[in-house]
């Protein structure tokens, strides 16, 4: 798969808060779609992943890059400027990663769905593939909620 230049890439990331069990251990993910929604229950690691992507948190192992920059040493300022640019100037070439509990209009708003649970990617695909996990449900929202419940064993 060809990775977009602006794609956030998490490569074999390990992160923990203090001495607790790691939130992520050997976690790898490339967010290559222009608009990606990150779903998961409370405690799944969504906010931690966003904090890592913004370089507010630092992984204990592994590598993180965005726009081919890594948030290390003297390059941290350039990395953060690149991430800030992402928020300020949305265009078709910019990657957007959104963390939410909302499942309405997934297909209309996002090109990719990622479901996290306990620091593990349970699903990574298109909104159509996600909703296809619940073909018996009627309506986009119900299909998304049923698919989510099947993946993580609970409702959104």
Buried (B, 14 or more C-beta within 10 A) or exposed (E): EEEBEBBBBBBEBBBBEEEEEBBBBEBEBBBBBBBBBBBBBEEBBBBBBBBBBBBEBEBEEBBBBBBEBBBEEEEBEEBBEBBEEBEEEEEEEBBBBBBBEEBEEBBEBBBBBBBBBBBBBBBBBBBEEBBEBBEEBEEBBBBBBBBBBEBBEEEB
